């Protein structure tokens, strides 16, 4: 981070300047380094009472899923500075995510009142729209969102997020054709480009590279620690649900989509496939130690720590070398439901461009199936296959199967995973904040005409 390169010498000279500490905390927060942002904001708060570090720390804690702590900080920030819209809206979002929608509406009221019937800012309209959708006030939600979309710049992040929220409201209202039109408009505004043939080529290369001989090479037995558990699966297939189920166990914890190993592994694969020498076993050992130190810092008392990074499926070869004592849970869902949920979700166009169209999701699904079949044959890690539909319909037997697989005794707290006191910051937070429900099974039927003629691949990804 170039900005931090400038700030760090200044902080070394005067590490007690609250403005510098707050600025450094903001830079780390905006870069996604939330733990560092929390640490720096905490130092600033200890020196001076000011809304800025409370705001930054609260928003960073919210990003980490520590929502109750976030609410406390943001309430204090609003108390210190009640008229800054950004602070108030962060509080509204944190309250909504912690299942306190009525308090969120009270916190939002001054912003709505100031608008006096006029258009809200894009962010305010988004938070207002979320609360209206949650309350089932779907027509009002669409009106509020439309007012903001009319003023938003086409293709901008607010424009895209508002259109996705509009689609969610229309979907819940049963206006499926309009919902699909809304998300199509959002995706088209981004000009998303994706080449299924290129993805297939990369997958072929991965499968060819990670043969059994390579997986058994020196450096394989780096760390036999049984703490790590990794969830593999397509986005919107139930990875967040599995993560939350395990996190609810008193001897386990979830670190969400922690992608430090994923980022490293992808960089290594790119370099090796371009002809650079393979890494020494010492490098693998160092990466394994850093990861274990990071997750244990986040959950020092946990015997099992689950990571559901969305790229896990593509890096299981690396995970097998780094953590030979780990285990993998692979969750699958009807690919037609996955496709509809992906298209309706607001994923990043750079990392997941294939989520913009159902036929592209099908291409990614086929490659995911091929990879998992490869890992199942070649990788010496235990892999548990879970069907999303069985998990939400059968309930406790499937929950017990997951907990038994990761080597923990059964605990009744697992059945109350939705009361685990943790917010999941993904598109799936509706699913994991309620008891198991099967409402989303067969959702694809509402959009069947958009899925006609699509190739969903091999029988292993069987359509129910």
C-alpha positions in Angstrom: 0.0 0.0 0.0 1.6 3.2 -1.2 -0.2 5.4 1.3 1.0 3.3 4.2 4.6 3.5 2.9 4.3 7.3 3.5 2.6 7.0 6.8 4.8 4.4 8.5 7.8 6.6 8.9 5.6 9.3 10.4 4.1 6.8 12.9 7.6 5.7 13.9 8.4 9.4 14.7 5.1 10.0 16.5 3.2 6.8 17.2 0.8 8.7 19.5 -0.7 11.1 17.0 -4.4 10.1 17.0 -5.0 11.6 13.5 -2.2 9.6 12.0 -3.4 6.5 13.7 -6.9 7.0 12.5 -5.7 7.7 9.0 -3.6 4.5 9.0 -6.6 2.5 10.4 -8.8 3.8 7.6 -6.2 2.9 4.9 -6.0 -0.7 6.3 -9.8 -0.9 6.6 -10.2 0.2 3.0 -7.6 -2.4 1.9 -9.4 -5.2 3.8 -6.8 -5.5 6.5 -9.4 -5.4 9.2 -7.4 -6.8 12.2 -4.7 -4.1 11.6 -7.4 -1.5 11.3 -8.9 -2.5 14.6 -5.5 -2.4 16.3 -4.7 1.1 15.0 -8.1 2.5 15.7 -7.9 1.2 19.3 -4.6 3.0 19.8 -6.2 6.2 18.5 -9.2 5.8 20.9 -6.9 5.3 23.9 -5.3 8.7 23.2 -8.4 10.9 22.3 -12.2 10.6 22.3 -13.2 11.2 18.7 -15.9 9.7 16.4 -13.5 8.9 13.6 -11.6 5.9 15.1 -14.8 4.6 16.7 -16.4 4.7 13.2 -13.4 2.9 11.6 -13.1 0.3 14.3 -16.8 -0.3 14.2 -16.9 -0.8 10.5 -13.8 -3.0 10.6 -15.4 -5.2 13.3 -18.5 -5.4 11.2 -16.5 -6.7 8.3 -15.0 -9.3 10.6 -18.5 -10.5 11.6 -18.0 -9.2 15.2 -21.3 -7.3 14.9 -22.2 -6.7 18.5 -18.8 -5.1 19.1 -19.3 -3.1 15.9 -22.7 -1.9 17.1 -21.3 -0.6 20.4 -18.6 1.3 18.6 -20.9 2.8 16.0 -23.5 3.8 18.6 -20.7 5.7 20.4 -19.6 7.3 17.2 -23.1 8.5 16.4 -23.5 9.8 19.9 -20.3 11.9 19.4 -21.3 13.0 15.9 -25.0 12.4 15.2 -25.1 14.3 11.8 -22.5 12.4 9.7 -24.6 10.2 7.4 -21.8 7.7 6.7 -21.4 6.9 10.4 -25.2 6.6 10.9 -25.6 4.3 7.9 -22.8 2.1 9.1 -24.7 1.7 12.4 -27.9 1.0 10.5 -26.2 -1.8 8.5 -24.6 -3.3 11.6 -28.0 -3.3 13.5 -29.7 -4.9 10.5 -27.1 -7.6 10.2 -27.3 -8.4 13.9 -31.1 -9.0 13.6 -32.1 -5.8 15.2 -34.2 -4.3 12.3 -36.4 -2.1 14.5 -33.5 -0.4 16.1 -32.0 0.0 12.6 -35.1 1.8 11.4 -34.9 4.1 14.4 -31.3 4.9 13.6 -32.1 5.5 9.9 -35.2 7.7 10.7 -33.2 11.1 10.9 -31.8 10.5 7.4 -35.2 9.6 6.0 -36.8 12.6 7.8 -34.2 15.0 6.4 -35.0 13.9 2.9 -38.6 15.0 3.4 -40.0 12.7 0.7 -37.2 13.4 -1.7 -34.6 11.0 -3.1 -32.2 9.6 -0.6 -28.5 9.2 -1.2 -27.6 5.9 -2.9 -26.2 4.4 0.3 -29.2 5.5 2.4 -31.6 4.2 -0.2 -29.8 0.9 -0.2 -30.0 0.5 3.6 -33.6 1.7 3.7 -34.4 -0.7 0.9 -32.8 -3.6 2.8 -35.0 -2.9 5.8 -38.1 -2.6 3.8 -37.4 -5.9 2.0 -36.8 -7.6 5.4 -40.1 -6.2 6.7 -42.0 -7.4 3.6 -42.8 -3.9 2.4 -41.7 -4.9 -1.1 -43.6 -2.3 -3.2 -42.3 0.6 -1.0 -38.8 -0.9 -1.3 -38.9 -0.9 -5.1 -40.1 2.7 -5.1 -37.3 3.8 -2.8 -34.7 1.9 -4.8 -36.0 3.3 -8.1 -35.7 6.8 -6.8 -32.0 6.2 -6.1 -31.3 4.3 -9.3 -32.6 7.2 -11.3 -29.7 9.4 -10.0 -27.0 6.7 -9.8 -24.3 6.5 -12.5 -24.8 3.5 -14.7 -22.2 0.8 -14.0 -21.2 2.3 -10.7 -21.1 0.1 -7.6 -24.1 1.8 -6.0 -26.1 1.4 -9.3 -25.3 -2.3 -9.4 -26.0 -3.0 -5.7 -29.3 -1.1 -5.9 -30.4 -3.1 -8.9 -29.5 -6.4 -7.2 -31.5 -5.3 -4.2 -34.4 -4.3 -6.5 -34.3 -7.8 -8.0 -34.4 -9.4 -4.5 -37.5 -7.3 -3.7 -39.2 -8.2 -7.0 -38.3 -11.9 -6.5 -39.9 -12.0 -3.1 -43.0 -10.2 -4.6 -43.3 -13.0 -7.2 -42.5 -10.6 -10.0 -39.9 -12.9 -11.5 -39.7 -11.5 -15.0 -39.0 -8.0 -13.6 -36.5 -9.4 -11.1 -34.5 -11.1 -13.9 -34.6 -7.9 -16.0 -33.2 -6.0 -13.0 -30.2 -8.2 -12.5 -29.6 -8.5 -16.3 -29.5 -4.7 -16.4 -27.0 -4.7 -13.5 -24.7 -7.2 -15.2 -24.9 -5.5 -18.6 -24.0 -2.2 -17.1 -20.6 -3.7 -16.0 -19.8 -5.1 -19.4 -18.7 -8.4 -17.9 -16.5 -10.6 -20.1 -15.9 -14.3 -19.6 -14.5 -17.1 -21.7 -15.6 -20.6 -20.7 -13.0 -22.2 -22.9 -10.2 -20.3 -21.1 -11.6 -21.5 -17.7 -11.6 -25.1 -19.1 -8.0 -24.7 -20.3 -6.9 -23.5 -16.8 -8.7 -26.4 -15.2 -7.1 -28.9 -17.5 -3.7 -27.5 -16.7 -4.4 -27.7 -12.9 -5.5 -31.3 -13.2 -2.5 -32.2 -15.3 -0.1 -30.5 -12.9 -1.5 -31.8 -9.6 -0.9 -35.5 -10.3 -0.5 -38.0 -7.5 3.3 -38.1 -7.8 3.5 -34.4 -7.2 1.2 -34.5 -4.3 3.4 -37.1 -2.7 6.7 -35.2 -3.3 9.1 -34.1 -0.6 7.6 -31.3 1.5 4.2 -33.0 1.6 4.3 -33.8 5.3 4.8 -30.2 6.5 2.3 -29.9 9.3 0.0 -32.7 10.4 -2.1 -30.4 12.6 -5.7 -31.4 12.6 -7.0 -27.9 13.3 -7.8 -26.8 9.8 -11.1 -27.7 8.1 -11.7 -26.4 4.6 -15.1 -26.1 2.9 -15.1 -26.5 -0.9 -18.0 -25.8 -3.2 -19.5 -23.3 -5.7 -20.7 -19.9 -4.5 -24.3 -20.1 -3.3 -24.1 -23.9 -2.7 -24.3 -23.9 1.1 -20.7 -23.2 2.1 -21.7 -20.4 4.5 -24.2 -22.8 6.1 -21.6 -25.5 6.7 -19.2 -22.8 8.1 -21.8 -21.6 10.5 -22.8 -25.1 11.6 -19.2 -25.9 12.5 -18.7 -22.5 14.1 -21.6 -23.1 16.5 -19.8 -26.0 18.1 -18.1 -24.9 21.4 -14.8 -26.5 20.3 -14.8 -25.0 16.8 -14.7 -21.6 15.1 -15.1 -20.2 11.6 -12.8 -17.6 9.9 -15.2 -17.1 7.0 -13.6 -16.6 3.6 -10.1 -16.0 4.8 -8.2 -16.0 1.5 -4.6 -15.6 2.5 -3.6 -19.1 1.4 -5.9 -18.9 -1.6 -4.1 -15.7 -2.8 -0.7 -17.2 -2.2 -1.6 -20.5 -3.9 -3.0 -18.8 -7.0 0.2 -16.7 -7.3 2.3 -19.8 -7.0 0.3 -21.7 -9.6 0.5 -18.8 -12.1 4.3 -18.5 -11.6 4.9 -22.3 -11.9 2.7 -22.6 -15.0 4.7 -19.8 -16.6 7.9 -21.9 -16.2 9.3 -20.6 -12.9 10.9 -23.2 -10.5 8.7 -24.8 -8.0 8.9 -23.6 -4.4 11.1 -25.3 -1.8 9.5 -27.2 1.0 10.6 -24.5 3.4 8.4 -22.0 1.7 5.4 -24.3 2.2 6.3 -24.8 5.8 6.4 -21.0 6.3 3.0 -20.4 4.7 1.5 -23.2 6.8 2.9 -21.7 10.0 1.7 -18.2 9.2 -1.8 -19.5 8.4 -2.1 -21.5 11.6 -0.8 -18.6 13.6 -3.4 -16.2 12.1 -6.4 -18.5 12.6 -5.3 -19.4 16.2 -5.0 -15.7 16.9 -8.6 -15.3 15.7 -9.8 -18.4 17.6 -7.3 -19.4 20.3 -9.4 -22.0 22.1 -10.8 -23.8 19.0 -9.8 -27.3 18.2 -11.2 -27.1 14.7 -11.1 -23.9 12.6 -13.1 -23.9 9.3 -12.3 -21.8 6.3 -14.8 -21.5 3.4 -12.9 -19.3 0.9 -14.7 -19.6 -2.4 -11.4 -20.5 -4.2 -10.7 -23.6 -2.0 -11.9 -26.0 -4.7 -9.1 -24.9 -7.0 -6.3 -25.0 -4.4 -6.9 -28.4 -2.7 -3.5 -29.6 -4.0 -1.7 -26.9 -2.1 -3.9 -27.5 1.0 -3.0 -31.1 0.9 0.7 -30.3 1.0 0.4 -27.5 3.5 -2.0 -29.2 5.9 -1.9 -33.0 5.6 -3.8 -33.3 8.8 -6.7 -31.2 7.6 -10.1 -32.4 6.2 -12.3 -31.2 3.4 -16.1 -30.8 3.3 -17.5 -30.6 -0.3 -21.0 -29.3 -0.5 -23.1 -29.5 -3.6 -26.5 -28.1 -4.6 -28.7 -28.4 -7.6 -26.7 -26.4 -10.2 -29.8 -24.8 -11.5 -30.5 -23.2 -8.1 -26.8 -22.3 -7.9 -27.0 -20.6 -11.2 -30.1 -18.5 -10.3 -28.6 -17.5 -6.9 -25.3 -16.5 -8.5 -26.9 -14.4 -11.2 -29.2 -12.7 -8.6 -26.2 -12.2 -6.2 -23.9 -9.2 -6.4 -20.5 -10.9 -7.0 -17.4 -9.1 -8.1 -17.1 -9.0 -11.9 -13.3 -9.4 -11.9 -13.0 -12.5 -9.7 -16.3 -14.2 -10.5 -17.3 -12.9 -14.0 -19.1 -16.2 -14.7 -21.8 -15.4 -12.1 -23.3 -12.9 -14.6 -25.0 -15.5 -16.8 -26.5 -18.9 -16.1 -24.7 -20.6 -19.0 -21.4 -19.3 -17.6 -22.3 -20.6 -14.1 -22.9 -24.0 -15.7 -19.4 -23.8 -17.3 -17.9 -23.1 -13.9 -20.0 -25.8 -12.3 -18.7 -28.4 -14.8 -15.1 -27.5 -14.1 -15.7 -27.6 -10.3 -17.1 -31.1 -10.7 -14.1 -32.2 -12.7 -11.7 -30.8 -10.2 -13.4 -32.4 -7.2 -13.5 -35.8 -9.0 -9.7 -35.3 -9.6 -9.0 -34.4 -5.9 -11.1 -37.4 -4.7 -8.9 -39.7 -6.8 -5.5 -38.2 -6.2 -5.5 -36.4 -2.8 -4.8 -38.1 0.5 -7.2 -35.9 2.5 -10.5 -37.1 3.8 -13.3 -35.5 1.8 -16.9 -35.5 3.1 -19.6 -35.1 0.4 -22.7 -33.1 1.6 -25.8 -32.3 -0.4 -27.4 -29.0 0.4 -30.8 -30.3 -0.1 -30.2 -33.2 2.3 -28.7 -30.9 4.9 -31.7 -28.5 5.0 -34.4 -31.2 4.7 -32.9 -33.9 7.0 -31.4 -31.5 9.6 -29.9 -33.2 12.7 -28.6 -36.4 11.0 -26.6 -34.4 8.5 -25.4 -32.0 11.2 -24.2 -34.9 13.2 -22.4 -36.4 10.2 -20.5 -33.1 9.6 -19.5 -32.8 13.3 -18.4 -36.5 13.5 -16.4 -36.1 10.3 -14.3 -33.3 11.7 -13.6 -35.4 14.8 -15.6 -33.5 17.5 -18.2 -34.9 19.9 -21.8 -33.9 19.2 -23.1 -30.8 21.0 -26.7 -29.6 21.0 -25.5 -26.0 20.3 -24.9 -27.0 16.7 -28.7 -27.3 16.1 -29.0 -23.6 17.1 -26.3 -22.4 14.7 -28.4 -19.4 13.8 -28.0 -18.2 17.4 -24.2 -18.5 17.4 -23.7 -14.7 18.0 -21.8 -14.2 14.8 -22.7 -12.4 11.6 -21.7 -14.0 8.3 -20.8 -11.2 5.9 -21.8 -13.0 2.7 -24.8 -13.1 0.4 -26.0 -16.1 2.5 -26.6 -14.3 5.8 -30.4 -14.8 5.4 -29.8 -18.6 5.4 -27.5 -18.7 8.4 -29.4 -16.3 10.6 -32.5 -18.6 10.7 -33.1 -22.3 11.5 -32.7 -24.7 8.6 -35.3 -24.1 5.9 -35.9 -25.6 2.5 -37.7 -22.6 0.8 -34.9 -22.1 -1.7 -34.9 -25.6 -3.1 -36.3 -25.5 -6.6 -36.1 -21.7 -6.8 -34.8 -22.2 -10.4 -38.3 -23.1 -11.6 -39.3 -19.4 -11.3 -36.7 -18.7 -14.0 -36.9 -21.9 -16.0 -37.1 -20.2 -19.4 -33.7 -18.5 -18.8 -32.1 -21.9 -18.2 -33.3 -23.8 -21.2 -30.7 -25.7 -23.3 -27.9 -25.3 -20.7 -25.4 -28.2 -20.3 -25.0 -29.0 -16.6 -22.3 -31.6 -17.0 -21.7 -35.0 -15.5 -23.9 -37.2 -13.4 -21.8 -36.5 -10.3 -23.4 -33.1 -10.1 -26.7 -34.8 -10.4 -29.8 -32.7 -10.8 -32.4 -33.6 -8.3 
